[in-house]
Amino acid sequence: DIVDELPADFAVDEIYNLACPASPPHYQANPIHTFKTSVLGSINLLELARRHNAKIFQASTSEVYGDPLVHPQPEGYFGNVNTHGPRSCYDEGKRSAETLFFDYSRTYGIDIRVARIFNTYG
């Protein structure tokens, strides 16, 4: 569980953060843990990347746009997010994770990638 502090006794070159339930029934079943997975989990992984000078990838989603007023959403669109609705644990968690990734990149020079994966199937 990436919410817990991660051990630092191994070598890391690349980190892929795909953690967080994406299905509303799953992430709404434990909204606090869902938010912690996005926020605390990202901090733990970013700190691991910083200690090892590792590249790190964040899988994000279209949920960062909330209930968009623009279709399709260009990457520069900031969204229309409800901060206290039943989906906000996931929406705001993903938005916060992206913020953390960019802040760690600007502050510590960590090599990050963020991809908003959505409207896919297979």
N, C-alpha and C positions, 0 to 999 in steps of 0.2 A: 504494500500500500504506500504510494508516494506521499501520502499525507504525513507519514512518520518520517523522522529524520533518516536519511540514507547513509549506509556505511561508506567510508572513504578509503577502504583498504584494497581497492582494485583499480586497474587502469581503465580509462575511458577515452575513446577518440571521438565518438559520435553518440548523441542521445536523441531518441525519437519519442516525443511525448504524445502518445495516443490515448492517454488515460482519461476517462470520464464516461459514464453511461450517457448515451445519446438519445435513448428512447424516453419520451416524457413519463410513461408509467414507472420506468426504472429510476430516473433522476429525481422524480417528485416523491418517490417512496422514502428518500432520506435527503431532503434538500440541503441540510447543513453539511452533510458529508460531500454532496455533489459540489457545493461551493468551495469547501476546503480542498477537494481534489484539484480543482482548477487553480486556486490561489496558493495554498500552502504547498501543494504538489509542484506547481511551477517554481516557486521559490526554492524548494529542495533540489529540483533538477537543475535550475540555473546556478545554484551554488556549487553543485557537483561539476557542472560544465566549467565554471570559473576556476575551481581548484585544479582541474585537469586540462584547462585550456582546450576544451572539447567543443566541437560544433554541436548545435542543438536545434531541433526541429519541433515546432508546435503545430499540431493539427487543430485548426479552429473550424468554425462552421458559419453558415449563414445566420445563425441565431444571434450573432453580434449585431445584426441589423434590426433585431426585434421584429416589430410588425411594420415592415417598410412601407413608406409612402411613395417610393420610387421603384418601378419594375422595368427591366431587371436592375439590380443594384450594382452600380459601378464601385470599384474598390475605394474610391474617395468618399462615398456616401457614409455618413456617420450614424444613420439609423434612427429608429423611433422605438426606444426601449422602455418598457414598464419596469421600474426598479423594485416593485413590491408584489407583482403578480405571481401565480404559481409556477411560471416558467422562468422567473427571474434568477433562480439559483443557478440555472444553466447558462442563460443569456449573459448575465452580469459576470458570472465566473469566467466564461470564455473571453469577454471583453477585458476583464481584469488581467487574465493570463497574457493576452496580447500586449497590454500596457506594460506588464512586468518584463516581457521579452524585449520590447523596444527600449525600456529604461535600462536594463542590464546591458544591452548592446551599446547604448550611448555612454553609460557610466563606466563599464569595465571592458568594452571592446570585444565582447563575446560575439562569435560568429553565429548568428541566428537565421532561421528561416521560419516563416509563418505562412501556412496555406489554409485558406478557407475552402474546405471540401464540402460541397453540397450539390444537390440535384444530380446525384449519381446513383447508379444501381448496377446489379450484376452479381 
